[in-house]
Amino acid sequence: MALTFNSHYAKAFLRPNDLAGLEPSVYLAHDLLESKTGLGNDFLGWTTLPTDYDHEEFGRIKKAAEKIRRDTDILIVIGIGGSYLGARAAIEFLKGPYYNQLAKDGPQIYFAGNSISGSYLSDILEMCKGKRVSLNIISKSGTTTEPAVAFRVLRRYLEEQYGEAEAASRIYCTTDRARGTLLQLAKEKGYECFVIPDDVGGRFSVLTAVGLLPIAAAGADIDALMAGAAAAQKEYNLRSLSDNPCYTYAALRNAFYRKGKEVELLVSYEPRFTMMSEWFKQLYGESEGKDHKGLFPASVTFSTDLHSMGQFIQDGTRLMFETVVTIGDTGCDVTIEEEQNNGDGLNFLSGRTMTEVNEKAFLGTVLAHTDGGVPNLVIHVDRADEENLGRLIYFFEKACAISGYLLGVNPFDQPGVESYKKNMFALLGKPGYDEQKAELEARLLV
Ligand code: PA5
């Protein structure tokens, strides 16, 4: 099995009816997704994306990625939230956190427009000097401030370096099919465009051009990625609680939430998974955290964070359960060699791989944390490859949708994200926000 789920280390914290009691609600959630009659039903395009996508565009994505791999030293992917995290998470999962340093026959890939930090963008500009650069601007709305500002700066840099025509051939635009300022600009300038479908929300968009172009530009096999997701689409559509691990996971999260475990800590033992955890946090945080409800999604990378957060998890406020993602084969490893004088006392490890030691760290931790009152759920993938990544993405997306319906919220909107934007625009003096500006400034300390 490429992906397995087990709740063995959570059983002691559950009563026999905890899962059975949720069965009817899980089936209702399944039916609402299937019949497209639940909350947010105009954003369900992701459910069939692995088997129902635009093949002509998929071919163009591969061609654009090949061109980028031929004519580019640095690809800058500009986007934020759902238009950023999936691509970065996938590339790090498949290629490792040092992809940029190790990339041999493809471009280095940097991400911009995911903050409003001037120093971050200035560092990226510095890295571009003397390099062949391409841009992939990604924004569904086409108006999000962070990527729009970064794009303005980087577009100007490219136009100065190459002139308008060549710059245009190095800019790839992923946005709405028919609307938006970005699309307008792309048409005027002649950028190649890719589509974010209307019925796919940002955090569910990694298997569209949003994720696929940067992932393919990193040299990953996007056919295998889609094949893994397609297998998951079939497997995790089974209307069964006991035989569908995706639904079991969603139900158990909900059961723990009902028992007062208000934090879900996503745990991994591989640094290459750290950005997947960031993607997961957006997916679940934005989907469930509304109407003053929802599990708070947090994440740690072990054993690193066992030396920082480990104390709290073992011994602090009992408010969490852990979901551990383990990876069997990451494609490379290091063996610990014997040393004659055994000065560091590590000869008991000689001949063993780091992966074997890491596995014992996982097993030791899972026992310690359950002893400390923290239930553990475990998701295992046998390899860090494209197919498993496709599966994992679909597994988490589907479980997220079911979880949202179990909680009684619309998992596909994000009304809360607007509040800071309105305040920021007012404080910046954006036309149309004059009244709010005075009111907000009166409340500030400065
Ligand atoms: O999940 C979401 O909808 C958000 O995170 C968006 O992806 C994010 O705000 C970026 O929006 P846009 O793609 O419109 O620039």
Boltz pocket constraint, residues with backbone or C-beta under 6 A from the ligand:
constraints:
  - pocket:
      binder: B
      contacts: [[A, 80], [A, 81], [A, 82], [A, 83], [A, 138], [A, 139], [A, 140], [A, 141], [A, 142], [A, 143], [A, 144], [A, 147], [A, 201], [A, 202], [A, 203], [A, 204], [A, 286], [A, 414]]
      max_distance: 6.0
